[in-house]
Amino acid sequence: DPHRWLAETKWLCEEVKERESKEKKLRCYLLQSREQLKRFTQMKEAEHQSLFKQIKKQEKLLEEVHREKR
C-alpha cells in the first residue's frame, strides 16, 4: 500500500530529525560541561598553587623566627 509506505516514511523522517536534534543538544551540553570542568580544574589548580605558596612563606617565616630565638 503506497499510502501506508509514505506515512511510515514520513514518520521515520520525523523520528530521525528528532533524534538528530536531541543528539545535537546533548553534544552541545557535553561540550559546555567539558569546558566548565576544565575551568573548575584550572581554578582548583590555581587555588592549590596559591595555598602552596602561602605554606612556603609561612615555613620561611617560622624558620626566621627560630633563627632569631637562637
C-alpha positions in Angstrom: 0.0 0.0 0.0 1.7 3.2 -1.2 -0.1 5.5 1.3 1.0 3.4 4.3 4.6 3.3 3.0 4.5 7.1 2.5 3.1 7.6 6.0 5.7 5.3 7.5 8.5 7.0 5.6 7.3 10.5 6.8 7.1 9.2 10.4 10.7 7.7 10.1 12.0 11.0 8.8 10.5 12.9 11.7 12.0 10.4 14.1 15.4 10.8 12.6 15.1 14.6 12.7 14.0 14.5 16.3 16.9 12.2 17.3 19.4 14.3 15.4 18.1 17.4 17.3 18.4 15.6 20.6 21.9 14.4 19.7 22.9 17.9 18.8 21.6 19.3 22.1 23.4 16.6 24.0 26.6 17.2 22.2 26.4 20.9 22.9 25.7 20.2 26.6 28.6 17.8 26.7 30.9 20.5 25.3 29.7 23.0 27.8 30.2 20.6 30.6 33.7 19.8 29.5 34.6 23.5 29.3 33.1 24.1 32.7 35.0 21.1 34.2 38.2 22.4 32.5 37.6 25.9 34.1 36.9 24.4 37.5 40.0 22.2 37.3 42.1 25.3 36.4 40.6 27.3 39.3 41.4 24.5 41.7 44.9 24.1 40.4 45.4 27.9 40.8 44.0 27.7 44.3 46.3 24.8 45.2 49.3 26.8 43.9 48.3 29.8 45.9 48.0 27.7 49.1 51.3 26.0 48.4 53.0 29.5 48.1 51.4 30.6 51.4 52.6 27.5 53.1 56.1 28.1 51.8 56.0 31.7 53.0 54.8 30.6 56.5 57.6 28.0 56.6 60.2 30.6 55.8 58.8 33.0 58.5 58.8 30.1 61.0 62.4 29.4 60.2 63.3 33.0 60.6 61.6 33.2 64.0 63.5 30.0 65.1 66.8 31.6 63.9 66.1 34.8 65.8 65.3 32.9 69.0 68.7 31.2 68.9 
